[in-house]
């Protein structure tokens, strides 16, 4: 069960977790040294623009094909199960961001199959792997860059070397990483993040989510994650709230239906027309 900060117990649990994060981050000198060294030695990208693909259902084959035609003008960052998209074999990313524990910790046979497919995909020498600072991620290959994946919501920090001040979501981390790498223009596609529209309950008040992606959909039973609809809505509201810490004029959210209201928006058709004019 996820912490419910609507309750006193949940608030205390969250405060203790944040104190623990701050304390152990101070003690972990090796992590600070390694991350500072790797990020300080990072060279700025040769391209000014990067496209982040967040795997939401609004990102589709039509948009992917247009990007492929203008591939030389953009770097591409993807995440999680992007490799399951039909177009992933043609649209090879420059960066692959992973942070979800299920990509290194699982006994589920279906997930293990996905992990094996993902490992084969990431072994492509053109793909740079970005992961939390943790040896487990070397299962895929040696990461190009790593980041501090601890969380302190009382902070406004978005620097990947230090505990983040926003919630744990791989798309959020990808945005912070692209800002830190130094891109001038960051277009994020498939960043629908409309869970409150897709949540529902059955006749027994069990909580479910219709979880949709660019590569398919699944029905998730969230009853073990949330004790009530109020808990679920409050949990996601905190995601939206802390995401504002990543607000930047450099970021454009290519969307029509996304519930993210932090970034400048651009309609998908306008984005397609924009990249068609690039030469």
N, C-alpha and C positions, 0 to 999 in steps of 0.2 A: 504494500500500500504506500502510495506517495504521501509525503508530508502534507497535511492540511493546515495551512497557516490561518484558516478561519477559526481554528480552535487554539486554546492556550497551549495544549500539549504540542501541537504542530509548530507554534511560534517558538517555543522553548527549544524544540528539536532543531529547528532551522538556525537559531542563534548559536547553539552549541556546535553545529556543523560548520558554521562560518568561522567561529573561534578556532576550531580544530584546523581548518584550512589555513588560516593566517599563521598559526603556530608552526605547523609542519612545513609550510612554505619557507618560513624563516630558517628552519633547520636543514632543509634540503639544499645545501650549498652547491652540490654537484650539478643539480638540475639548473640552477641559476647560471652557473659558469658555462655549461654546455649550450644552453639556449642563447645566452648573450653572445657567445662566440660565433655561433652559426648565423644568427640574425645580423650581427655587426659586419660579418664578412659577405653578406648577401649583396649581389650586384643587382642594380635596378633592371627591370625587364626592358627588352628592346622595343616592345610594342606598347602603345599608350593605353590600349583598351583590352579589357577582359570580359568574357561572357561567363557568368556562373549559371549552371543548369541545376535547378533544385528538384527536378523529378516530379513536379506537380502535374496534374492532368492537362493544364493549359499549355504545357510544352508538348508539341506534337511533331510528326514526321515532316509536315509542310515547313515549319519553322527550321527544323534541323537541316533540311535540304537547302534552304536559302543560306544558312550559315556555312554549310559545306562549300558553296560556290564562292564565298568570300572568306574562306578559312585563313588565308594569308594575312588578313588585316586584324585578326583578333587572336588572343590567347584564350584558351578554354579551361574552365575549372568545373569539375563535376564532383559527385559525392555518393556515398551509400551504394545503392543498387543500380546505379546508372547503367552498368554493363548489361542489364536485362532488357534495355531498349533495343528494338530491332536495328535502329540506325547507329548504335554505338560502335559497330565495326568500321563504319565509314567516317564517323565524326569522333576521331581519337583526341582525347583531351591532353592538355599540357600538364594539368594538375588533377590529382585524385585525392579528395579529402575524406578521411575516415576518422570516426571518433566513437561510433556506437559500439558498446561492449559486445553486442551480439555478433560482431564481425570477428571477434577473437575468443569469445566465450559462449559456447552453445553445445548442447547435446541433441538438439533437434535435427533430425535427418534431412529435412528439407532445407534448413538453414545451412547445414554443412555442405550440401550440394551447391548452394548459392555461393558459399565462401570459396569452394574449389574453383568455380567458374570465375569468380572475382580475382583470385590469385593469378590464374592464367592470363586474365585480361591485363592486370596491372604489371605483369612481367615485361610488357612492351617497353622497350628502352626509351621511347618517346614520352612516356608518362612519368611525371614526378610525383612521388607519394608524400602527402602531408598528413601527419598523425600526431596524437598526443605523445609527450615524452614518456615512453614506456617500451621496454625491450620486446614485449609481446607482439608489437606491430611489425617487427622484423620478420615475422612469419611470411609476410607478403614479399618484401624486399627491403633493403635499407632505405629508410625515408630520406627524401630530399631535404625536408625541413620538419622540425617538430615544434610543438607548442605546449604551453602550460595549460592543462585541462582542468585545473581546480577552479572553484567558483567562490566569489565573494560579492554578493549582490549589494552590499553597502558601499562598494567601490564603483567608480565610473570607468574603470580601466578597460581598454580594448586592445592593449599591447599584448601580443601572443606570448611574450616571455613571462608574464605575470598572471596571477589569478584573474579570470575574467569577471567583469561586473554585470554580465548578462547571462541568461539561462542557457542550459546545455541543449543546444540544437545544432546539428552539423551545418545547416545552411547559415545560421548566425555566425558560426566559427569561420566558414568559408568567406563570408563578407569581411570579417575582421582580418583574415589572412591576406586577402587581396588588397585591402587598404594598407596593411603593413608592408607588403611587397612593393607597393609604390605605383599602382596603376592610377592613371588620371581619369579614366572613364570605366565604370563598372556597371555592366548591364546584367541584371539577374532575371532569369526566365524560369517559369514553372514554380514560382514562389507563392503558391496560392494560399497556403496556411489558413484554411477555412474550416478547421475542425469543429468550431461551434455550430456550423451549418450541417455537419454530417453526423452529429451525435444523436442517439435516440435510446429509448428504454422499451423493454418488452412488457408483457402482462405481469411479470414477476418483479418489475422494477430493476432488472439487470441492465447495466449500461453497455451500449455497443457503439462502435464507430465504423462508419463506412469509409475506409481509408483508401483513397484513390491516388494513383500514380500515373505517370506518362506511359508506364509499361504494364498497367493492369490495376486491379483493385482487390481488396480483401476486407472481410468482416472481422473486426477485432472485439473480443469481449474485454471490456475495461473495468469490470466489476472488482477485479483484484487490485486495480490501480487507484480507483476513486470510490469513496464511500457514498457519494451522492452526485447529482447533476451540479449542485452548487459548488462542490469540491472541484469537479472537472472544469467548470467555467472559470472559477477563480484561478485555477492552475494555469490555464491558457491566457487569462487576462494578465498574469504576471509576465508571461512570455512577451506579449505585445508591449507591456509597460517598459520592461528593461531593454527591449530592442531599440528604443529611442536613443540609447547610448551610442548606437552605431550610425546615427543620422549623419549624412554627409552629402554635399552637393555633387559629389562624384558618382553617386549611386542612382541608377534609374531602374525602377521596377517595371518590367515589361509585362503588363497584365490588364485584364478587364474586370476580373471578379475577385482578385486577391483581397483578403481582409487586412493586409498590412497597410497601414496609413502613415508610415514613417518617411518613406522615400518618394521622390518625384515619380509619377507614373507615366507610362507610354503604352498606347494600345499596340497589340501584336502586329496588326496590319501596318501601323505607322513605323514600327521597328523594321519590318520587312522592306518597306519602301526606303527607309533610311540606309540600310545596308546595300540595297540594290544600287544606290547612287554613289557608293564608295568606289573609287578607282585610283 
